[in-house]
Amino acid sequence: MNRFDEIELGQTTEISHTITAEDIRKFTDLTGDDNRLHTDPNYAAKTVFKKPVAHGMLGASFISTIIGTKLPGDGALWYSQTLEFLKPVRVGDVLRITAEVIKKINRTKTIELQTTIYNQYKQKVTTGIAKVKLVEEDSPIAIGKKKKEKKAALIIGATGGIGSAVCFQLAKDGFDIVIHYFNNKAKADKLKKQLVKQDTKAVVVSGNIVSLSSVQEIKENALRAFSNISVIVNCSTIPVAAVKFSKLEWEDIQSHYDANIKGSFNLLHTFVPDWEKKSFGKFIALTTLYTEQPKTELLGYITGKTALNGFIKALAFELAPKGIRLNLVSPGMVDTSLIADVPEKVRLLSAAQTPLRILATAEDVAGAISFLASDKSNYLIGETIRVNGGQFML
């Protein structure tokens, strides 16, 4: 079945965007439309609108986004659009852009979409009909044996010290790499350039894994680049501050629960259905030595990671019969920017407590993750690989 046949009448999708002053500035620079109604608050104040309004086509431009990335997505040739602008849009308005399939023409492989844009008050601000032709990829002629589908790995928190090392290691292992970042786009883009220079296919995605809708967006963007996301490595973290119990608020602990449990829950909830169909998938999460050898004033961090350990082990038991493998890597103190605020004396003491007398590097941790991501670890389920230089042994 081709992609056109999979599209159904009544099928819908949506995206959202908050209009900013920067959006208006960029649109003005791009188009040259510097109409003072859009750019000059003093001028707009003398009109019926009282405040500057965004260019109508600025909001309408997101119809292109929804057609090109969602419905129908790759291969969409948007050739006709009617538009009616019903209400003004201003800075701060949250636009919800929707598309619904209202007609299919099989002979030409075209669809018609009802496109509607709403503001945060559920008022229609723009409406119209889009006509789109779906251009299918040419199917190559199969010769000999079917080529094995290459695997791709999604690295959550790829811009951190460990995350970056994991990207490079899994690239060496032959994976295509999906680089995830939350707020460090420059580092993610630089990482992509470095990987591409090493002949690795890589793509950058962003989002907050604590939000389920954001994770779904991450998945959609990743799958547009690579069809076989078989490994997810969750290297994301939040700042770890030493705080006495008397100074803690519940929100401090909740933030660690969200970062560790809710983030992993959202990722697995989103990707497991696809893995079940293929009877294969691997999820690797980072825990910490401190769950087994606690340090003072790290209650929130240790509580969150301890909960993560239980979450991974319980779910690993449930998902293993479906070919899905969940495991943990537990580093000690690792020499990355995350410990930049840790006093040198504390670092030296931690190193002295290991039989090797050195701290772990990000590459040491990436090596353990490489093993768990490979087929060599396929019989490991719910395991914890400790990378602490012998500081804690079982």
N, C-alpha and C positions, 0 to 999 in steps of 0.2 A: 504494500500500500504506500503511495506517495504522500507527501505532506499535504497537498491540496485535498485529497480524499479524507484526511483526518480532521479537517476543519468542519465544524458543524454549524448549522443555522442556530442562532440564539447564543452562540458561544461569546463570552464576554471576558474582558480583562481591563485592568486599570493601573495607573501609576499616579504618583503625587509629587508636587514640587511647591516649595515656598518661594514666592517672588521676593527678590532682594534688590536693593539699590545697585548692587554690583551687576546683577542681571541686566538692568536697564542701561547701565553705562556700557557694558559689553555689546548689547544689542545696538545701541546708538553708534558705537565705534564701528561695528561690523557693517551696518546698513547705511550709515550716514543720515539717518532720520533723527535729526536733533530738534524736532518740533518742541517748542518751549512748554507745551502742555504736558510733555513727558519729563522734561529735564529741569524746569525752572519753577520752584515752589511759589515764588512771588507772582509770577505770571499766572500759574494755575489758580492761585487764591482769588484772582479777579474774575474767574470763570464760574460757571454753574457747578463745576466739579469740586472747587475749593482746594483740592490737593492734586498733586501730579498723579496721572494715571499711566499705567504701563502700556506700551505699544500693544495693540490688539494681536499682532502677529507674533509677539513674544510668547504669549500664552498658547496661541495656536500652533507654534512650532513644536510643542510637545506632542502634538498629534503625530508628527514624524517619528518621534521617539517610540511611541506606543506601537506604531505600525512596523517600524524597522527592527524593534527588539522583542516585541510581544506577540502581536497578532497582525500578520502571520509570522513576522520575524525575518530571519535571514532569507534573502531572495525576494523580498517584497519590492515591487516596482509601483510606487504611488503615482498615479497619472491623472487623477482628477479629485477636486475637493470643492464643495460648497461650504460657505461660512456665513453665519449670522452672529454678530456681536450684540449680546443682550444687556450686559452690565459692565461697568468699568472694573478694572483690576488695579489694585494699588500694592505698594511695597508692604510686605507682611501677610498678604493674602495667601492662603494655602489652597492650591488648585488640585482638584482630583480629575484626572483626564481618563475618560472611559471610552471603550470601543465595543460595539456589539455587531456580530455578523447578521445582516438582514437579507442578504441575497448571495447566491452562488451561481456562477455561470460555468458549467463544466467544459463547454466547447473551447472557451478561451482561458480557462483556469483563472478567472477573476472573481473577486468578491467585493461586495459593497458593505461598508461599515457605517453604522450610526455613531458619529463621534460627538461626544458631549463633554464640556468642561464645567465643573461645579466649583464654587468657592467653599470656604469653611462653614458657611451658613446653609449649605445644600441648595444654594441658588444657582440656576444655570447662568453662566456668563458667556459661553460660546457654544454653538451647535452647528452641525452640518453633516454632509454625507461624503464619505471617502470612497474612491474606487481604486482597487489595488489588484495588480496582476502578480501571481506567484511564479517566479522563475525557478525551476528545479535544477539541481546540479546534474550534469551529465554523468550517467553511471558507467564506470570503467568496465571494460570487458575482462572477465575473470580468466586468468591464465594459470594453470597448474593449481597448486594448493592455495587455500585461502590464507592471506597474510594475517598473522596474529595481531589482534588489536592492542595498540600500545597503551600502557597504563599512565594515568596522570595522578598527581598527588596535590591535594589542597592543604596548604600550610597556613593555619590560622595564627595570626600574630607573627607574620614572617619578617617584620622589620626589626624585631628584637634580636639580641645577640644569638640566642639559641635558634630562633626561627630562621635567621639568615643562614646559619651554619647548616641547618636541616635542608634548606633549599639547595645549597651547593652540593651537599652529600647525595641527596636523592636524584639530583640532576646527573651526577656521576654514575649513579646506579641505573640510569636510563629512563627515568620518569620525565614526563612533561610536568611543568610546575605551574600551579595556580598560587600566586603571591597575594595573600590577604593582608590588608592594613586597616586600621581604625582611624588614625589621624595623622599618620606620617607618610603622605603621598610621595614626597620627594625621595624618601628612602626606598619606597617600594619601586618607584620608576627607575632609580639607580640600580637596584637589585635586578630588575628585569633586563636592563641593558647589559649588565655583567653576565647574566645567564645566556642571553642571546648571543653575546660575543663568544661564548663557549659552545655554540651550536645547540643550545637547549631551547626548546619551544617553551615560552612562558607568557603568562597573561596576568594582569593586575586586577584584583577585585577589592571592593571596600564594603564595610558595613559593621554594624554593632551586633555581635552574636547573641546578646541578651534579648534582642528583638527577633521574634520568629519571622515576621514579615521581611526583616532585613536579611536573615539567613536564607530565606526563599529567594530573595533577589541575588544574593551571592551565588546560590546554586544555578540560577538561570544564566547569569553572566559567565560562570565557569563552564557550563555545558555548551554554551555557544562556541567556546574555543576548543574544548576537548570533550568527547562523548563518553569517556570512560574514567570517571573520577573514582578510583578504586581504593584510595588511601586518603584519610584525613588525619593530620597531626595538629593537635590543639596546643599551641605554644603560647596562647594569649595569657596575659597576666594584668594585674593592676598594681599600683604602687604598694609596697610592703613597708609599713611604718611600725616601729616599735612603740607601742602605747600601753601604759599601765591600765589594768582592769578598771580602776576607779575613774579613769578618763574616757573609757569606751562608751559609745552609744550603740544601741542595737543596729542602727543603720550601718555602722562600721563592719559588723559581722555579716549583715545581710548582703553588703556589696561583694564580699568574698563568696558567699553562697551563689549569688547571681553570676559572678564571673566564672566560677568553676562548674556548678551544677546546671544552672539555667542555660548557660552558653552551650555546654556539651549536650544537654537535653535537646535544645533547638537544632543543633547540627545533626544529631542522630535521628531525630524525628523527621527531619527533612530528607536525609539521604538514605536511610535504611530501606524504605519501600523500593528504591531502585536496586539496591544491593540484594534484596530478597529475590528479585526477578532474575538476577545473574548468579545467585547463590555464592556471592563473594563480596567482601568488603572488609577494610581494616580501619580501625579507629585507635589512635595512639594519643594518650593524654599525659601531661606532665604533672606529677605530684611532687613531693619533697621529702627529704630525709627527716625533716622536723616532725613528721607525723609519727615517727618511731623513736626519735630522739629530740623531744621538744626543747625549745629555747624560750626563755621568759619574754613576756610582753609581745608575743606574736599570736595572741589568741585567735583573732579573726582569720589570719592567714592559715594557721594550722587547722582550725575548725573547718574552713572551707575545703582544704585539701584532704582532710580525713573523710569528709562527706563524699568528695569525689572518688576516693578509693572504694568506698562502699557502693557507690553508684555504678562504677565501671565493673566491679566484680559481679554484682547482682545482675546487671544487664548482659554481661558476657555469658553468663550461664544460660540466659534465656535465648540469646541470639545465635549461639554457637551451632545449634542444629540447622540453622539456615545458612551456614557458611560464612557468617560474619564474626570477625575476631576483634575483641577489644582487649587492650593491654595498657600497661602504665610504665613510664620511665620515671625513676625517683632520683634526681640529682642531689648532691650535697650543695655546698656553696660553690657557685660557678663564677669564674672571672669574666663577668659581662658588665654592661652599663647599669644593670639592675642593682648592683651592689656599690654603685659609685659613692653613695652616701654612708656606706659602712666604714667605720674607722679602720685605718691600716692595722692597728693593734688587733682588732677582732678578726680581720682577714688572716693575719699571721698565726693567730691562735687556732683558727679553724684548720689551716693548712697543717699546723703542727700536730693536730689530733688525728690526722690520717696517717696510716703506715707509709704512704708514698711521700708525705711531707710537702705536698703541693695541692693547690686548688684544681678542680676540674676546669677544663676549657669547654667552650660551646661545642667544639668539634668532638670532644669525648662523648658528650650527650648525643650529638647527631649520629655518632657511630652506632650507639645502642638503638636509636630510632630506625636507622638504616636496616638493621637486622630484623626488627619487628615488621618493617614494611616489606621485607623480602619474602619470597616463598620458603626460605630456610626456616622461618619461624611459624609455619602454618599449623603446627601442632600445639602452639602456645595459646592458651585461653585464660584471660583474667589474671595474667602474671604481672609481677612488678620487677623490672630490671633495675637494680640499684647501681647508680654511677656515683659513688662517694669515696673512692680511693681506699675502701676498707674501713671507713670510719664507723660503719654499722654493718654487722654481719648477722645472718641467720644460720 
